[in-house]
């Protein structure tokens, strides 16, 4: 088994490549849980309900591109298209492509000890992914 350890990802948000400013991207899938047990018994039965994806992008604040970046990422309905590939965007590599609702923006975060100034975007999936990394979709 080959373990993958790289930072050669592909990440665009609303058509803007954020690779130069990317520090982390977390994507998660959750499945709703429905108790389908009928009556009494020793064991519960469960079935899946609705699927939901969440994402968090941590980006370095670039003082020369901040206004341009934010203008491109900002939409009136707070929905952006995220295209993510943990192994880059070469054909055949895993891909997730989905519209997300931005549920929160933190930053630019600063500190007295001069840490990197960062933006963080919290997002929740809005609708069915165009490409679903969890279903094995690729570029």
CORCORWO-V105848 format. One record per residue. N is the residue number from 1. PHI is phi in radians with two decimals (none if undefined). PSI is psi in whole degrees, 0 to 359 (none if undefined). Layout:
n = {N | N}
phi = {PHI | PHI}
psi = {PSI | PSI}
This chain:
n = {1 | 2 | 3 | 4 | 5 | 6 | 7 | 8 | 9 | 10 | 11 | 12 | 13 | 14 | 15 | 16 | 17 | 18 | 19 | 20 | 21 | 22 | 23 | 24 | 25 | 26 | 27 | 28 | 29 | 30 | 31 | 32 | 33 | 34 | 35 | 36 | 37 | 38 | 39 | 40 | 41 | 42 | 43 | 44 | 45 | 46 | 47 | 48 | 49 | 50 | 51 | 52 | 53 | 54 | 55 | 56 | 57 | 58 | 59 | 60 | 61 | 62 | 63 | 64 | 65 | 66 | 67 | 68 | 69 | 70 | 71 | 72 | 73 | 74 | 75 | 76 | 77 | 78 | 79 | 80 | 81 | 82 | 83 | 84 | 85 | 86 | 87 | 88 | 89 | 90 | 91 | 92 | 93 | 94 | 95 | 96 | 97 | 98 | 99 | 100 | 101 | 102 | 103 | 104 | 105 | 106 | 107 | 108 | 109 | 110 | 111 | 112 | 113 | 114 | 115 | 116 | 117 | 118 | 119 | 120 | 121 | 122 | 123 | 124 | 125 | 126 | 127 | 128 | 129 | 130 | 131 | 132 | 133 | 134 | 135 | 136 | 137 | 138 | 139}
phi = {none | -1.67 | -1.47 | -1.77 | -2.50 | -2.70 | -2.16 | -1.65 | -1.63 | -2.15 | -2.62 | -2.26 | -2.18 | 0.99 | 1.42 | -1.80 | -1.23 | -1.95 | -1.01 | -1.11 | -1.97 | -1.21 | -2.13 | -2.80 | -2.50 | -2.01 | -2.15 | -2.44 | -2.08 | -2.21 | -2.12 | -1.11 | -2.06 | -2.08 | -1.34 | -1.86 | -1.10 | -1.95 | 1.48 | -1.68 | 3.03 | -1.49 | -2.24 | -1.37 | -2.02 | -2.28 | -2.32 | -1.32 | -1.92 | -1.31 | -1.62 | -2.54 | -1.95 | -2.26 | -2.51 | -2.36 | -1.96 | -1.92 | -2.17 | -1.28 | -1.30 | -1.85 | -1.14 | -1.57 | -2.06 | -1.02 | -1.11 | -1.13 | -1.03 | -1.15 | -1.11 | -1.28 | -1.47 | -1.47 | -2.30 | -1.17 | -1.73 | 1.10 | -1.84 | -2.35 | -1.62 | -1.97 | -2.09 | -2.26 | -2.38 | -1.17 | -2.04 | 1.61 | -2.07 | -1.24 | -0.91 | 1.60 | -1.50 | -0.99 | -2.50 | -2.18 | -2.34 | -2.73 | -1.41 | -2.15 | -1.62 | -1.31 | -1.73 | -3.05 | -2.21 | -1.88 | 1.84 | -1.20 | -1.64 | -2.15 | -2.68 | -1.08 | -1.46 | 1.04 | -1.26 | -0.96 | -1.41 | -2.22 | -1.93 | -2.31 | -1.96 | -1.74 | -2.42 | -2.26 | -1.04 | -2.14 | 1.72 | -1.30 | -1.11 | -1.22 | -2.30 | -1.98 | -1.04 | -1.30 | -1.70 | 1.57 | -1.19 | -2.33 | -1.23}
psi = {132 | 122 | 140 | 127 | 96 | 164 | 28 | 67 | 174 | 128 | 120 | 143 | 117 | 39 | 1 | 119 | 125 | 19 | 317 | 336 | 359 | 137 | 327 | 153 | 122 | 128 | 134 | 151 | 135 | 151 | 126 | 153 | 127 | 124 | 115 | 16 | 140 | 100 | 207 | 159 | 181 | 335 | 141 | 153 | 142 | 147 | 155 | 146 | 228 | 147 | 149 | 136 | 146 | 152 | 151 | 125 | 128 | 119 | 141 | 136 | 121 | 111 | 340 | 341 | 2 | 312 | 317 | 315 | 309 | 323 | 322 | 326 | 340 | 131 | 155 | 332 | 5 | 21 | 134 | 152 | 127 | 128 | 119 | 134 | 112 | 344 | 23 | 191 | 30 | 143 | 134 | 350 | 153 | 142 | 140 | 127 | 115 | 150 | 133 | 147 | 125 | 116 | 351 | 146 | 124 | 135 | 177 | 129 | 128 | 168 | 156 | 326 | 14 | 50 | 169 | 136 | 128 | 153 | 146 | 131 | 124 | 132 | 153 | 138 | 143 | 90 | 185 | 134 | 145 | 319 | 130 | 108 | 329 | 342 | 5 | 14 | 150 | 169 | none}
